[in-house]
Amino acid sequence: MMKKPDKPVLVTRSSLPPLEEYVEMLKPIWDSAWLTNMGAYHEKFKEQLKRYLKVGSLELFVNGHMALELAIQAMELQGEVITTPFTFASTTHAIVRNGLTPVFCDINEKDYTMDVDLIEGLITEKTCAIVPVHVYGNLCDVERIQEIGDRHHLKVIYDAAHTFGEELDGEGVGAWGDASMFSFHATKVFHSIEGGAVAFKEKALERRLYQLKNFGIMDSETVEYVGANGKMNEFQAAMGLCNLRHVEEEIGKRRELAMRYRQRLEGIEGIRLCRENPRVKYNYAYMPVVFDGYKAERDEIFQALKEKNIYTRKYFYPCVNSYECYRERFRAEDTPVADRISKQVLTLPLYADLPVEIVDFVCDTILEAGE
Ligand SMILES: *Cc1c(COP(=O)(O)O)cnc(C)c1O
C-alpha cells in the first residue's frame, strides 16, 4: 500500500483552466467596462450551453440555488410540492422560501432517486408540483414521473445540479420536465466559480425568468414581479466559457477513476455501488458507496480514511427532513430508506486530476478496515 498522502485529499477539487486562458478572456471586460447585467460573455455562454446541454431554452443565474428558487417562483404555484429528503439543503429551501409546503417522498434502494411507486400516494388536492433530484448524477425515472405529472396536471421541476451534460438516449437531461436547474458551483463537475442555469420548455418562461433574476423589472418604469438579484456576472461567464472547452476531457478523466473504484470495490460483500444505466451518458460527478452489512460501519470507514488524510463526505447526511430548521415539521422516520441510506453512504474523492494511486489507496484503506 502507498503511504499516507502528505497533503489532505478532499472529496473534490475545483478544475481550473490554464491561467493565461482566463486572463486572455479578461481583456474585453476591461475594454467595455461591462461587468454584469447580461453582457457579451453572458450571452455567449448561454448560447454555448444550450448547445452543450442540448436544450431549447435556457436562462443563466448567479448560482444554482437562485436558479431553482426563481424557476419555482416563475411557475406561480401554491400548495404542496412532492420532493426528496435525500439531497442538498438547496432543493427543499427553494420550495419553502417560495411559501410552498414540501412533502417528502422516500427514495429507491437502487439509485437513491425518488421512489416513483410512492409518488401517487402522496398526491392530494393541494399538490401543485414535483421537484425530484437526479442525485449523484443518477437519472430519476423521468418517463414515469412525466406520466404522473401529466395525469395529475402537476409541474415537474428537476434539481439537475448533479447532471451537467448528461444524456438519456442521446437527449439532454434538461429536456425532461417543465424545467431543470443546473449548478455551476466551484465544487461541481463543471463550474463558473458560482453559477447556475434553468433549462425550460414553455416559451413564456423566458421573459419571466429574465425579469425575476433582475428584481422583476420589465422596463425602466415598470416592475412587474417581486423578483430577486440572480444575475450571472461577466467574470463568471468567462470562467464558464473557459471551462466548457475542457469539460469533456475532465469527464473522461473522472470516468477512468470511477471505473478504477468500481473495479476495486465491486462485488465485495456489504459494499454497494450504483449500477449504470446503459441508456445514460454519465458525467461521473460523485462516487457514492453504501456500506450495508460490511464488516465496518460507514462512520468507522470515514474515520479510518480521515486518519490517513483522506476526507470523504457523508453526502447526504443528515436527510433534509431531520435538519434543525425542519425538525418540528417533518420526521425522518417517514422516509425510512432515505434515512437508512444517509447513515450508510460515503462519497469518495473524485475529480479529474486525482491520481489513480490515491484511488487505490482509498480502496486499500476501505478493504483493510473490513478485515
Ligand atoms: C450544488 C447543489 C445545489 C445548489 O447549487 P449552488 O450552485 O451551490 O447554489 C442544489 N441542489 C443540489 C442537489 C446541489 O448539489
The ligand as an SDF file (V2000), in Angstrom:
LIG
                    3D

 15 15  0  0  0  0  0  0  0  0999 V2000
  -24.9670   22.2330   -5.5380 C   0  0  0  0  0  0  0  0  0  0  0  0
  -26.3950   21.8880   -5.4170 C   0  0  0  0  0  0  0  0  0  0  0  0
  -27.4160   22.8640   -5.4360 C   0  0  0  0  0  0  0  0  0  0  0  0
  -27.1770   24.3400   -5.3600 C   0  0  0  0  0  0  0  0  0  0  0  0
  -26.3210   24.8380   -6.2490 O   0  0  0  0  0  0  0  0  0  0  0  0
  -25.4420   26.1440   -5.9450 P   0  0  0  0  0  0  0  0  0  0  0  0
  -24.9280   26.4620   -7.3090 O   0  0  0  0  0  0  0  0  0  0  0  0
  -24.3750   25.7550   -4.9820 O   0  0  0  0  0  0  0  0  0  0  0  0
  -26.3400   27.2030   -5.4190 O   0  0  0  0  0  0  0  0  0  0  0  0
  -28.7220   22.4300   -5.4190 C   0  0  0  0  0  0  0  0  0  0  0  0
  -29.0400   21.1330   -5.3580 N   0  0  0  0  0  0  0  0  0  0  0  0
  -28.1060   20.1710   -5.3040 C   0  0  0  0  0  0  0  0  0  0  0  0
  -28.5360   18.7470   -5.2550 C   0  0  0  0  0  0  0  0  0  0  0  0
  -26.7490   20.5110   -5.3070 C   0  0  0  0  0  0  0  0  0  0  0  0
  -25.8280   19.5520   -5.2100 O   0  0  0  0  0  0  0  0  0  0  0  0
  1  2  1  0
  2  3  1  0
  2 14  2  0
  3  4  1  0
  3 10  2  0
  4  5  1  0
  5  6  1  0
  6  7  2  0
  6  8  1  0
  6  9  1  0
 10 11  1  0
 11 12  2  0
 12 13  1  0
 12 14  1  0
 14 15  1  0
M  END
$$$$
